[in-house]
Every structure is written in structure tokens, then in C-alpha cells.
Amino acid sequence: MNATRHSLLFSFAEKYTVLLLGIVATMMLSRLLTPAEVGVYSLGAVLVALAQVVRDFGVGQYLIQEKQLDRPKLRAALATSVLVAWLLAALVLAGSGPLARFYDEPRLRLVLQLLSINFVLIPFSALTMPMLRRQLRFRAIYLINAANSVTNLLVAVGLALLGYSYMSMVWAALAGTLASLLASLALRPRELPWLPGTKGMRAIAAFGAVSTGGGLIDEASVAAPDLIIGKLIGIESLALFGKAQSVLNMFNQLITSAISPVVFPLFAQHDREKAQRGQGGAAPAYLRTVSYMTALAWPFFFFLACMALPLVKLLYGQQWLACVPLIRIMCLSSAVYSMFSMARYLLVATGQLRVQVGIDAWAGALKVALVLAAAPLGLVAVAWAVMASLLLRSWLVYRALRTVNGLDWRLLLRTVRKSLLLCGLTAPAPLLMSILLPNELPHAMPLLALVGTGLATLLCWLGGLFLLKHELAAECVLLQRKLAGKLLAARTPP
């Protein structure tokens, strides 16, 4: 458990560093570029993100969950990564012209052509990140991702100041990939091969076909609103919706993305131990994760819904205020889904990949249908459609957990009851501030409102943790003791 906590510490440090640098870049670029300029890059990034799912072809998940790894399997994984990624580079390059004509956006062609270079570079470090996660070496992952983020920030802001418009973001993405490649080559595990091999590719292809199919469906459902908005409403509306999603994704960047790299190998380890000794299992670990996630997510999304106006004005500026109602609408479904956001890793780690693919397929189809129906009515209608689709996905995930792992609603309710009370204890400060804040905020008011309300909410949250004796309180006490011990050791003379 100490190794798990150590991994979580570095995972959180990595994600928070990346998030902080990303916020700085966003604040500066949102004031240097218009929504229309950001929209061009956003559309290209969304289209490339669909290809990114295929690019991995399940190799990362295969390396983490595979019970016995040997050199032929690693060489086969490298060969699979190179083959798929380079084929995708050619596909994106060839499709850049037709996609630019489909969206009636000539600038999109050059964006896609340059972003296709990423697919050529990435395979050289494709095995490093999953192997580091398998080994729980999150210090190395921190350095690799920090190199990417720092380079991306410096290049994007520097080129935007020089007048490169949306191309500043394109060149920054390429520079960040190159920086992370160089860092990963320096930190790669020694057992990783340098040359690919064909022996074992069939097994990886069988796993990757199912994994990639589910991932592609899931990513398509994530990208569907952006692609539909870009075609039916407009590039500027796409940028506004993207900013709303970026604010909602802060929780994923702060919490989910820091926990998921740790819980996936942890769930897989629990499952391997169960197979070897006939004991344990990953379900108890999943419920503990749900308790932690909801204690963090529910107060966060309530705060976000109440404070969306000053937050958007502080981060993005006056020209992006149209995304405030979108954020408020989608906060509810994001809070509900936090109970099930880790289910994907539980299902894959316990050999239920096909169940997860089924969830992705049904949820993705429902989301596309709802967004298509809502798009002619405007951005607010699209936000309601996205909210409804995420609630439906939550219901599908719950059905799968109940069938496969026996996690019925009574067990989940007992797990989250303290988190619900905790959310109620943290609610008064942001709710009162949202009522008192005027719509036209003075220049310094957003920062003051956020800092004051954030501190009050944090104090209520910490007090609520210990008052309710929430499971997360013990982790806070343990972290405080460790930090105090290290501080005391540093001050004690040798």
C-alpha cells in the first residue's frame, strides 16, 4: 500500500504540473487568439485524437495487464506500434485535403498535415510510458510529461506573440512531442528492445482489435459534439464549446487522470493475486476508489457550477463568457459519472474488455443521436444533450457492474453516503457567492471571488472530512504525518 501511495503522490504531482502549465498557456493564448483562430486548431486536434486511439492499438493496455512479459512480446508490441502509427500518419496526411473541403475550412489542411508528423515520432517512445506505469515508476513519467508541457507552453505563447495565430498551437504540439520523445529515450526501462519483432504480434492484434474498437467508439462519442458543432453550427461555436469542456475537464486533469494510471495496474494486480491464491479481487479496491472520487468530485462540480462566471472571465477573458451556461448545464452529469469513471479500468483489468466495448458502443451511439438532434437548436441544446448522454452512460456502466461484479445500488449508496453529506457541508459558500455576484464583474472581482470562496469551501471540505470520518480523512492524516516527518528530518542536523 505504501508503494501505491508513493505512486499516487508522483502521479498527482505530474498531473498538477501539467495542469498548471496548461492553465498558464490557456490564459495567455485565450487573450492572444480569437475563438475563430482557436477553433481551427481545435477541429484539427479533435480529428487527430480519433486517430490517436487507433495509433496505440491497445499496446499500452496490453503491456500493463499482461501477466507474463518476455522479450519477444515486447518486440512484437514495438512492431505493432510502429506499423499502426506510420499507417495512420499516411492516412491523416492523405485525408487532410478532403476533410478541409468537408468542413469548408482551407486552413485545416495544413494543420492536419503537420499534426500527422506526431504519428511518425510517437512509436519510438510507445513502449516506455506503459512499461513505466506497469512498474509504478511515476517519477520518470513526471519528468517526461513535464518536458512536453514546458516545451508546449514556451513554443505556443512565443509564436502567438510573434503573430503565428492558430499555427502557434500546431508547432507547439509538435515541439512538445519531440521533447517528450527525447525525455522518454533517456528514461526508458533497460529491458525494452530497440528492434521490433513479429513473433507474438497475432496475440497483440487480437487484444488490440477489441481494445481499440472500444476506445475508438468511446473517443468518437467524446469528439462527436465538436465534429457536429464544427459542421452544423460553426468554428467559433466549436471553440466556445471546447472551452466549456476544458473547464469541466479540470477535474479529470486534477484527479481522474492522476488516479487512473495507478488504479489500472492496481486493479490488475488485485486480479492476478485472486487468480493465484483464490483470494481478494478488485471490487473492494474499486469501491474505495469510488468513495475517494465522489468526495472530491461532488464538491468540485457544485463549486464549478456556482462559480463558472468568474472562473471563465479569469481564465479566458470577456470574449469567452458564452460558455458559462454550457458549463453549468453539464456539471450535474459530470458529478454523477464520477461514481463510474474508474469502472473502465476495473472491467479491463478483470478481463471484461468486451463488456466495456459494449458500453462504449451503446453510449456513443446514444450521444451522437442526441447531439445531432440538438445541434440545429444551438449550443445550449447541445449541452443538454451531452448531459443526458452522460447520465445514460452512467446507467449502462451501473448495469455492467451489477451483472459482472455484483455492485448493486445499495452497496454503491452505502459507499457514497458520506460524500453526499460532505458535498452538502461545502455547498453554502459557493451558493451564496453565486447569488451575490453581479453579472458584470469589475476587473479584480473574479480573482477575489474565486480565492475567497475557494478557501471557504476548502476549509468546509476539510472540516467535513473529519467530522464525517470519511475514508479520505485517514489518507489526509497519513500524508500530513509523512510531510511533517520529512520536514523534521530535513531540519535535524546529522
Contacts in CASP RR format, 6 or more apart in sequence:
PFRMAT RR
TARGET T0000
AUTHOR 0000-0000-0000
METHOD contacts of the structure
MODEL  1
MNATRHSLLFSFAEKYTVLLLGIVATMMLSRLLTPAEVGVYSLGAVLVAL
AQVVRDFGVGQYLIQEKQLDRPKLRAALATSVLVAWLLAALVLAGSGPLA
RFYDEPRLRLVLQLLSINFVLIPFSALTMPMLRRQLRFRAIYLINAANSV
TNLLVAVGLALLGYSYMSMVWAALAGTLASLLASLALRPRELPWLPGTKG
MRAIAAFGAVSTGGGLIDEASVAAPDLIIGKLIGIESLALFGKAQSVLNM
FNQLITSAISPVVFPLFAQHDREKAQRGQGGAAPAYLRTVSYMTALAWPF
FFFLACMALPLVKLLYGQQWLACVPLIRIMCLSSAVYSMFSMARYLLVAT
GQLRVQVGIDAWAGALKVALVLAAAPLGLVAVAWAVMASLLLRSWLVYRA
LRTVNGLDWRLLLRTVRKSLLLCGLTAPAPLLMSILLPNELPHAMPLLAL
VGTGLATLLCWLGGLFLLKHELAAECVLLQRKLAGKLLAARTPP
3 136 0 8 1.000
4 136 0 8 1.000
4 262 0 8 1.000
4 266 0 8 1.000
5 475 0 8 1.000
5 478 0 8 1.000
6 136 0 8 1.000
7 136 0 8 1.000
7 138 0 8 1.000
7 262 0 8 1.000
8 258 0 8 1.000
8 259 0 8 1.000
8 262 0 8 1.000
9 138 0 8 1.000
10 138 0 8 1.000
10 139 0 8 1.000
10 141 0 8 1.000
10 142 0 8 1.000
11 138 0 8 1.000
11 141 0 8 1.000
11 258 0 8 1.000
11 259 0 8 1.000
11 261 0 8 1.000
11 262 0 8 1.000
12 258 0 8 1.000
13 142 0 8 1.000
14 138 0 8 1.000
14 141 0 8 1.000
14 142 0 8 1.000
14 145 0 8 1.000
14 146 0 8 1.000
14 258 0 8 1.000
15 253 0 8 1.000
15 254 0 8 1.000
15 257 0 8 1.000
15 258 0 8 1.000
16 254 0 8 1.000
16 258 0 8 1.000
17 142 0 8 1.000
17 145 0 8 1.000
17 146 0 8 1.000
17 149 0 8 1.000
18 145 0 8 1.000
18 146 0 8 1.000
18 148 0 8 1.000
18 149 0 8 1.000
18 253 0 8 1.000
19 250 0 8 1.000
19 253 0 8 1.000
19 254 0 8 1.000
21 146 0 8 1.000
21 149 0 8 1.000
21 150 0 8 1.000
21 152 0 8 1.000
21 153 0 8 1.000
22 149 0 8 1.000
22 152 0 8 1.000
22 153 0 8 1.000
23 315 0 8 1.000
24 153 0 8 1.000
25 152 0 8 1.000
25 153 0 8 1.000
25 156 0 8 1.000
25 157 0 8 1.000
26 246 0 8 1.000
26 315 0 8 1.000
26 316 0 8 1.000
27 314 0 8 1.000
27 315 0 8 1.000
27 316 0 8 1.000
28 157 0 8 1.000
28 160 0 8 1.000
29 38 0 8 1.000
29 156 0 8 1.000
29 157 0 8 1.000
29 160 0 8 1.000
29 168 0 8 1.000
29 169 0 8 1.000
30 38 0 8 1.000
30 243 0 8 1.000
30 315 0 8 1.000
30 316 0 8 1.000
30 317 0 8 1.000
30 319 0 8 1.000
30 320 0 8 1.000
31 316 0 8 1.000
31 317 0 8 1.000
32 157 0 8 1.000
32 160 0 8 1.000
32 161 0 8 1.000
33 160 0 8 1.000
33 165 0 8 1.000
33 166 0 8 1.000
33 168 0 8 1.000
34 319 0 8 1.000
35 236 0 8 1.000
35 239 0 8 1.000
35 240 0 8 1.000
35 319 0 8 1.000
35 320 0 8 1.000
36 235 0 8 1.000
36 236 0 8 1.000
36 239 0 8 1.000
37 165 0 8 1.000
37 166 0 8 1.000
38 166 0 8 1.000
38 169 0 8 1.000
38 239 0 8 1.000
39 166 0 8 1.000
39 235 0 8 1.000
39 236 0 8 1.000
39 238 0 8 1.000
39 239 0 8 1.000
40 105 0 8 1.000
40 107 0 8 1.000
40 108 0 8 1.000
40 111 0 8 1.000
40 166 0 8 1.000
40 235 0 8 1.000
41 111 0 8 1.000
41 166 0 8 1.000
41 169 0 8 1.000
41 170 0 8 1.000
42 226 0 8 1.000
42 238 0 8 1.000
42 239 0 8 1.000
42 242 0 8 1.000
43 103 0 8 1.000
43 105 0 8 1.000
43 108 0 8 1.000
43 111 0 8 1.000
43 226 0 8 1.000
43 227 0 8 1.000
43 230 0 8 1.000
43 235 0 8 1.000
43 238 0 8 1.000
44 108 0 8 1.000
44 111 0 8 1.000
44 112 0 8 1.000
44 115 0 8 1.000
45 115 0 8 1.000
45 173 0 8 1.000
46 223 0 8 1.000
46 226 0 8 1.000
46 227 0 8 1.000
47 92 0 8 1.000
47 99 0 8 1.000
47 112 0 8 1.000
47 223 0 8 1.000
47 227 0 8 1.000
48 92 0 8 1.000
48 112 0 8 1.000
48 115 0 8 1.000
48 116 0 8 1.000
48 118 0 8 1.000
49 219 0 8 1.000
49 222 0 8 1.000
49 223 0 8 1.000
50 216 0 8 1.000
50 219 0 8 1.000
50 220 0 8 1.000
50 223 0 8 1.000
51 88 0 8 1.000
51 91 0 8 1.000
51 92 0 8 1.000
51 119 0 8 1.000
52 219 0 8 1.000
53 212 0 8 1.000
53 215 0 8 1.000
53 216 0 8 1.000
53 218 0 8 1.000
53 219 0 8 1.000
54 84 0 8 1.000
54 88 0 8 1.000
54 212 0 8 1.000
54 216 0 8 1.000
55 81 0 8 1.000
55 84 0 8 1.000
55 85 0 8 1.000
55 88 0 8 1.000
55 119 0 8 1.000
55 122 0 8 1.000
56 81 0 8 1.000
56 84 0 8 1.000
56 126 0 8 1.000
56 212 0 8 1.000
57 80 0 8 1.000
57 81 0 8 1.000
57 84 0 8 1.000
57 204 0 8 1.000
57 205 0 8 1.000
57 208 0 8 1.000
57 211 0 8 1.000
57 212 0 8 1.000
58 204 0 8 1.000
58 207 0 8 1.000
58 208 0 8 1.000
58 211 0 8 1.000
58 212 0 8 1.000
59 77 0 8 1.000
59 80 0 8 1.000
59 81 0 8 1.000
59 126 0 8 1.000
59 127 0 8 1.000
59 130 0 8 1.000
59 204 0 8 1.000
59 208 0 8 1.000
60 77 0 8 1.000
60 126 0 8 1.000
60 127 0 8 1.000
60 129 0 8 1.000
60 130 0 8 1.000
61 130 0 8 1.000
61 207 0 8 1.000
61 208 0 8 1.000
61 211 0 8 1.000
61 264 0 8 1.000
61 348 0 8 1.000
62 77 0 8 1.000
62 204 0 8 1.000
62 207 0 8 1.000
62 208 0 8 1.000
62 211 0 8 1.000
63 69 0 8 1.000
63 74 0 8 1.000
63 77 0 8 1.000
63 127 0 8 1.000
63 130 0 8 1.000
63 131 0 8 1.000
63 134 0 8 1.000
64 130 0 8 1.000
64 133 0 8 1.000
64 134 0 8 1.000
64 264 0 8 1.000
64 265 0 8 1.000
64 268 0 8 1.000
65 264 0 8 1.000
65 268 0 8 1.000
65 348 0 8 1.000
65 349 0 8 1.000
65 351 0 8 1.000
66 73 0 8 1.000
67 272 0 8 1.000
71 191 0 8 1.000
71 193 0 8 1.000
72 197 0 8 1.000
72 199 0 8 1.000
72 200 0 8 1.000
73 200 0 8 1.000
73 203 0 8 1.000
73 204 0 8 1.000
74 127 0 8 1.000
74 191 0 8 1.000
74 192 0 8 1.000
74 193 0 8 1.000
75 193 0 8 1.000
75 195 0 8 1.000
75 196 0 8 1.000
75 197 0 8 1.000
75 199 0 8 1.000
76 196 0 8 1.000
76 197 0 8 1.000
76 198 0 8 1.000
76 199 0 8 1.000
76 200 0 8 1.000
76 201 0 8 1.000
76 203 0 8 1.000
76 204 0 8 1.000
77 126 0 8 1.000
77 127 0 8 1.000
77 204 0 8 1.000
78 123 0 8 1.000
78 126 0 8 1.000
78 127 0 8 1.000
78 192 0 8 1.000
78 193 0 8 1.000
78 195 0 8 1.000
78 196 0 8 1.000
78 197 0 8 1.000
79 196 0 8 1.000
79 197 0 8 1.000
79 198 0 8 1.000
79 201 0 8 1.000
80 201 0 8 1.000
80 204 0 8 1.000
80 205 0 8 1.000
81 122 0 8 1.000
81 123 0 8 1.000
81 126 0 8 1.000
81 127 0 8 1.000
82 123 0 8 1.000
82 126 0 8 1.000
82 196 0 8 1.000
85 119 0 8 1.000
85 120 0 8 1.000
85 122 0 8 1.000
85 123 0 8 1.000
85 126 0 8 1.000
86 119 0 8 1.000
86 120 0 8 1.000
86 123 0 8 1.000
88 116 0 8 1.000
88 119 0 8 1.000
89 116 0 8 1.000
89 117 0 8 1.000
89 119 0 8 1.000
89 120 0 8 1.000
90 116 0 8 1.000
92 112 0 8 1.000
92 113 0 8 1.000
92 115 0 8 1.000
92 116 0 8 1.000
92 119 0 8 1.000
93 112 0 8 1.000
93 113 0 8 1.000
93 116 0 8 1.000
95 112 0 8 1.000
96 108 0 8 1.000
96 109 0 8 1.000
96 110 0 8 1.000
96 111 0 8 1.000
96 112 0 8 1.000
96 113 0 8 1.000
96 116 0 8 1.000
97 108 0 8 1.000
97 109 0 8 1.000
97 112 0 8 1.000
99 108 0 8 1.000
99 109 0 8 1.000
99 112 0 8 1.000
100 106 0 8 1.000
100 107 0 8 1.000
100 108 0 8 1.000
100 109 0 8 1.000
100 112 0 8 1.000
102 231 0 8 1.000
103 230 0 8 1.000
103 231 0 8 1.000
105 235 0 8 1.000
107 166 0 8 1.000
110 167 0 8 1.000
110 170 0 8 1.000
111 166 0 8 1.000
111 167 0 8 1.000
111 170 0 8 1.000
114 170 0 8 1.000
114 171 0 8 1.000
114 174 0 8 1.000
115 170 0 8 1.000
115 173 0 8 1.000
115 174 0 8 1.000
117 174 0 8 1.000
118 173 0 8 1.000
118 174 0 8 1.000
118 177 0 8 1.000
121 177 0 8 1.000
121 178 0 8 1.000
121 181 0 8 1.000
122 177 0 8 1.000
122 181 0 8 1.000
124 181 0 8 1.000
124 185 0 8 1.000
125 144 0 8 1.000
125 180 0 8 1.000
125 181 0 8 1.000
125 184 0 8 1.000
125 185 0 8 1.000
125 188 0 8 1.000
127 188 0 8 1.000
127 192 0 8 1.000
128 144 0 8 1.000
128 184 0 8 1.000
128 185 0 8 1.000
128 187 0 8 1.000
128 188 0 8 1.000
128 189 0 8 1.000
128 192 0 8 1.000
129 141 0 8 1.000
129 144 0 8 1.000
129 184 0 8 1.000
131 188 0 8 1.000
131 189 0 8 1.000
131 191 0 8 1.000
131 192 0 8 1.000
132 138 0 8 1.000
132 140 0 8 1.000
132 141 0 8 1.000
132 187 0 8 1.000
132 189 0 8 1.000
133 141 0 8 1.000
133 261 0 8 1.000
133 264 0 8 1.000
133 265 0 8 1.000
134 265 0 8 1.000
135 189 0 8 1.000
136 262 0 8 1.000
136 265 0 8 1.000
137 189 0 8 1.000
138 261 0 8 1.000
138 262 0 8 1.000
140 187 0 8 1.000
141 261 0 8 1.000
143 183 0 8 1.000
143 187 0 8 1.000
144 180 0 8 1.000
144 183 0 8 1.000
144 184 0 8 1.000
144 187 0 8 1.000
145 180 0 8 1.000
147 176 0 8 1.000
147 179 0 8 1.000
147 180 0 8 1.000
147 182 0 8 1.000
147 183 0 8 1.000
148 176 0 8 1.000
148 177 0 8 1.000
148 179 0 8 1.000
148 180 0 8 1.000
148 183 0 8 1.000
149 176 0 8 1.000
150 179 0 8 1.000
151 172 0 8 1.000
151 175 0 8 1.000
151 176 0 8 1.000
151 178 0 8 1.000
151 179 0 8 1.000
152 172 0 8 1.000
152 173 0 8 1.000
152 175 0 8 1.000
152 176 0 8 1.000
152 179 0 8 1.000
153 172 0 8 1.000
155 168 0 8 1.000
155 171 0 8 1.000
155 172 0 8 1.000
155 175 0 8 1.000
155 176 0 8 1.000
156 168 0 8 1.000
156 169 0 8 1.000
156 171 0 8 1.000
156 172 0 8 1.000
157 168 0 8 1.000
158 168 0 8 1.000
159 167 0 8 1.000
159 168 0 8 1.000
159 171 0 8 1.000
159 172 0 8 1.000
160 168 0 8 1.000
160 169 0 8 1.000
162 168 0 8 1.000
164 171 0 8 1.000
207 353 0 8 1.000
210 353 0 8 1.000
210 354 0 8 1.000
210 357 0 8 1.000
211 348 0 8 1.000
211 353 0 8 1.000
211 357 0 8 1.000
213 357 0 8 1.000
213 360 0 8 1.000
214 356 0 8 1.000
214 357 0 8 1.000
214 358 0 8 1.000
214 360 0 8 1.000
214 361 0 8 1.000
215 357 0 8 1.000
215 360 0 8 1.000
217 357 0 8 1.000
217 360 0 8 1.000
217 361 0 8 1.000
217 364 0 8 1.000
218 360 0 8 1.000
218 363 0 8 1.000
218 364 0 8 1.000
220 364 0 8 1.000
220 368 0 8 1.000
221 360 0 8 1.000
221 363 0 8 1.000
221 364 0 8 1.000
221 365 0 8 1.000
221 367 0 8 1.000
221 368 0 8 1.000
221 389 0 8 1.000
224 364 0 8 1.000
224 367 0 8 1.000
224 368 0 8 1.000
224 371 0 8 1.000
225 241 0 8 1.000
225 367 0 8 1.000
225 371 0 8 1.000
225 382 0 8 1.000
225 385 0 8 1.000
225 386 0 8 1.000
226 238 0 8 1.000
226 241 0 8 1.000
226 242 0 8 1.000
228 368 0 8 1.000
228 371 0 8 1.000
228 372 0 8 1.000
228 375 0 8 1.000
228 382 0 8 1.000
229 237 0 8 1.000
229 238 0 8 1.000
229 241 0 8 1.000
229 375 0 8 1.000
229 379 0 8 1.000
229 382 0 8 1.000
230 237 0 8 1.000
230 238 0 8 1.000
232 375 0 8 1.000
232 376 0 8 1.000
233 375 0 8 1.000
233 378 0 8 1.000
233 379 0 8 1.000
233 382 0 8 1.000
237 378 0 8 1.000
237 379 0 8 1.000
240 320 0 8 1.000
240 322 0 8 1.000
240 323 0 8 1.000
240 326 0 8 1.000
240 379 0 8 1.000
241 323 0 8 1.000
241 326 0 8 1.000
241 379 0 8 1.000
241 382 0 8 1.000
241 383 0 8 1.000
242 323 0 8 1.000
243 312 0 8 1.000
243 316 0 8 1.000
243 320 0 8 1.000
243 323 0 8 1.000
244 323 0 8 1.000
244 326 0 8 1.000
244 327 0 8 1.000
244 330 0 8 1.000
244 383 0 8 1.000
245 330 0 8 1.000
247 304 0 8 1.000
247 308 0 8 1.000
247 311 0 8 1.000
247 312 0 8 1.000
247 315 0 8 1.000
247 323 0 8 1.000
247 327 0 8 1.000
248 304 0 8 1.000
248 327 0 8 1.000
248 330 0 8 1.000
248 331 0 8 1.000
248 334 0 8 1.000
250 304 0 8 1.000
251 296 0 8 1.000
251 297 0 8 1.000
251 300 0 8 1.000
251 301 0 8 1.000
251 304 0 8 1.000
251 334 0 8 1.000
251 338 0 8 1.000
254 300 0 8 1.000
255 293 0 8 1.000
255 296 0 8 1.000
255 297 0 8 1.000
255 300 0 8 1.000
256 293 0 8 1.000
256 338 0 8 1.000
256 341 0 8 1.000
256 342 0 8 1.000
259 289 0 8 1.000
259 292 0 8 1.000
259 293 0 8 1.000
259 342 0 8 1.000
260 342 0 8 1.000
260 345 0 8 1.000
263 285 0 8 1.000
263 289 0 8 1.000
263 342 0 8 1.000
263 345 0 8 1.000
264 345 0 8 1.000
264 348 0 8 1.000
264 349 0 8 1.000
265 349 0 8 1.000
266 282 0 8 1.000
266 285 0 8 1.000
267 282 0 8 1.000
267 285 0 8 1.000
267 286 0 8 1.000
267 345 0 8 1.000
267 346 0 8 1.000
267 349 0 8 1.000
267 350 0 8 1.000
268 282 0 8 1.000
268 349 0 8 1.000
270 280 0 8 1.000
270 281 0 8 1.000
270 282 0 8 1.000
270 285 0 8 1.000
270 349 0 8 1.000
271 281 0 8 1.000
271 282 0 8 1.000
271 349 0 8 1.000
271 350 0 8 1.000
271 351 0 8 1.000
273 279 0 8 1.000
273 280 0 8 1.000
273 281 0 8 1.000
274 280 0 8 1.000
274 281 0 8 1.000
274 282 0 8 1.000
281 350 0 8 1.000
282 346 0 8 1.000
282 349 0 8 1.000
282 350 0 8 1.000
283 346 0 8 1.000
283 405 0 8 1.000
283 406 0 8 1.000
283 407 0 8 1.000
286 342 0 8 1.000
286 343 0 8 1.000
286 346 0 8 1.000
286 405 0 8 1.000
286 407 0 8 1.000
287 407 0 8 1.000
287 411 0 8 1.000
287 412 0 8 1.000
287 415 0 8 1.000
288 471 0 8 1.000
289 342 0 8 1.000
290 339 0 8 1.000
290 342 0 8 1.000
290 412 0 8 1.000
290 415 0 8 1.000
290 416 0 8 1.000
291 415 0 8 1.000
291 416 0 8 1.000
291 418 0 8 1.000
291 419 0 8 1.000
291 470 0 8 1.000
291 471 0 8 1.000
291 472 0 8 1.000
292 471 0 8 1.000
292 472 0 8 1.000
292 475 0 8 1.000
293 338 0 8 1.000
293 339 0 8 1.000
293 341 0 8 1.000
293 342 0 8 1.000
294 338 0 8 1.000
294 339 0 8 1.000
294 415 0 8 1.000
294 416 0 8 1.000
294 419 0 8 1.000
294 420 0 8 1.000
295 418 0 8 1.000
295 419 0 8 1.000
295 422 0 8 1.000
295 465 0 8 1.000
295 470 0 8 1.000
295 471 0 8 1.000
295 472 0 8 1.000
296 338 0 8 1.000
296 472 0 8 1.000
297 334 0 8 1.000
297 335 0 8 1.000
297 338 0 8 1.000
298 335 0 8 1.000
298 338 0 8 1.000
298 419 0 8 1.000
298 420 0 8 1.000
298 422 0 8 1.000
298 423 0 8 1.000
299 422 0 8 1.000
299 423 0 8 1.000
299 424 0 8 1.000
299 426 0 8 1.000
299 427 0 8 1.000
299 457 0 8 1.000
299 461 0 8 1.000
301 331 0 8 1.000
301 332 0 8 1.000
301 334 0 8 1.000
301 335 0 8 1.000
301 338 0 8 1.000
302 331 0 8 1.000
302 335 0 8 1.000
302 423 0 8 1.000
302 424 0 8 1.000
302 426 0 8 1.000
302 427 0 8 1.000
302 430 0 8 1.000
302 431 0 8 1.000
303 426 0 8 1.000
303 430 0 8 1.000
303 453 0 8 1.000
303 454 0 8 1.000
303 457 0 8 1.000
304 311 0 8 1.000
304 327 0 8 1.000
304 331 0 8 1.000
305 327 0 8 1.000
305 328 0 8 1.000
305 331 0 8 1.000
305 332 0 8 1.000
306 430 0 8 1.000
306 431 0 8 1.000
306 433 0 8 1.000
306 434 0 8 1.000
306 453 0 8 1.000
307 430 0 8 1.000
307 433 0 8 1.000
307 434 0 8 1.000
307 449 0 8 1.000
307 450 0 8 1.000
307 453 0 8 1.000
307 454 0 8 1.000
308 324 0 8 1.000
308 327 0 8 1.000
308 328 0 8 1.000
309 321 0 8 1.000
309 324 0 8 1.000
309 434 0 8 1.000
309 437 0 8 1.000
309 439 0 8 1.000
309 441 0 8 1.000
309 446 0 8 1.000
310 437 0 8 1.000
310 441 0 8 1.000
310 445 0 8 1.000
310 446 0 8 1.000
310 447 0 8 1.000
310 449 0 8 1.000
310 450 0 8 1.000
311 446 0 8 1.000
311 450 0 8 1.000
312 320 0 8 1.000
312 321 0 8 1.000
312 323 0 8 1.000
312 324 0 8 1.000
312 327 0 8 1.000
313 321 0 8 1.000
313 441 0 8 1.000
313 446 0 8 1.000
314 446 0 8 1.000
314 447 0 8 1.000
314 450 0 8 1.000
316 323 0 8 1.000
322 379 0 8 1.000
325 380 0 8 1.000
325 383 0 8 1.000
326 379 0 8 1.000
326 380 0 8 1.000
326 382 0 8 1.000
326 383 0 8 1.000
329 380 0 8 1.000
329 383 0 8 1.000
329 384 0 8 1.000
329 387 0 8 1.000
330 383 0 8 1.000
330 386 0 8 1.000
330 387 0 8 1.000
330 390 0 8 1.000
332 387 0 8 1.000
333 386 0 8 1.000
333 387 0 8 1.000
333 388 0 8 1.000
333 389 0 8 1.000
333 390 0 8 1.000
333 391 0 8 1.000
333 394 0 8 1.000
334 390 0 8 1.000
336 390 0 8 1.000
336 391 0 8 1.000
336 394 0 8 1.000
337 390 0 8 1.000
337 391 0 8 1.000
337 393 0 8 1.000
337 394 0 8 1.000
339 394 0 8 1.000
339 412 0 8 1.000
339 416 0 8 1.000
340 393 0 8 1.000
340 394 0 8 1.000
340 397 0 8 1.000
340 398 0 8 1.000
340 401 0 8 1.000
343 356 0 8 1.000
343 397 0 8 1.000
343 400 0 8 1.000
343 401 0 8 1.000
344 356 0 8 1.000
346 401 0 8 1.000
346 405 0 8 1.000
347 353 0 8 1.000
347 355 0 8 1.000
347 356 0 8 1.000
347 400 0 8 1.000
347 404 0 8 1.000
348 356 0 8 1.000
350 404 0 8 1.000
350 405 0 8 1.000
352 400 0 8 1.000
352 404 0 8 1.000
355 400 0 8 1.000
355 404 0 8 1.000
356 400 0 8 1.000
359 393 0 8 1.000
359 396 0 8 1.000
359 397 0 8 1.000
359 400 0 8 1.000
362 396 0 8 1.000
363 389 0 8 1.000
363 392 0 8 1.000
363 393 0 8 1.000
363 396 0 8 1.000
364 389 0 8 1.000
364 393 0 8 1.000
366 389 0 8 1.000
366 392 0 8 1.000
366 393 0 8 1.000
367 385 0 8 1.000
367 386 0 8 1.000
367 389 0 8 1.000
367 390 0 8 1.000
367 392 0 8 1.000
367 393 0 8 1.000
370 385 0 8 1.000
370 386 0 8 1.000
370 388 0 8 1.000
370 389 0 8 1.000
371 382 0 8 1.000
371 385 0 8 1.000
371 386 0 8 1.000
371 389 0 8 1.000
373 385 0 8 1.000
374 381 0 8 1.000
374 382 0 8 1.000
374 384 0 8 1.000
374 385 0 8 1.000
375 381 0 8 1.000
375 382 0 8 1.000
398 407 0 8 1.000
398 409 0 8 1.000
398 412 0 8 1.000
401 407 0 8 1.000
402 408 0 8 1.000
402 409 0 8 1.000
418 468 0 8 1.000
418 469 0 8 1.000
418 470 0 8 1.000
418 471 0 8 1.000
419 470 0 8 1.000
421 468 0 8 1.000
422 461 0 8 1.000
422 464 0 8 1.000
422 465 0 8 1.000
422 468 0 8 1.000
422 470 0 8 1.000
425 460 0 8 1.000
425 461 0 8 1.000
425 463 0 8 1.000
425 464 0 8 1.000
425 467 0 8 1.000
425 468 0 8 1.000
426 457 0 8 1.000
426 460 0 8 1.000
426 461 0 8 1.000
426 464 0 8 1.000
428 460 0 8 1.000
429 453 0 8 1.000
429 454 0 8 1.000
429 456 0 8 1.000
429 457 0 8 1.000
429 460 0 8 1.000
430 453 0 8 1.000
430 454 0 8 1.000
430 457 0 8 1.000
433 449 0 8 1.000
433 453 0 8 1.000
437 445 0 8 1.000
437 449 0 8 1.000
441 449 0 8 1.000
462 476 0 8 1.000
464 470 0 8 1.000
465 472 0 8 1.000
465 473 0 8 1.000
465 476 0 8 1.000
466 473 0 8 1.000
END
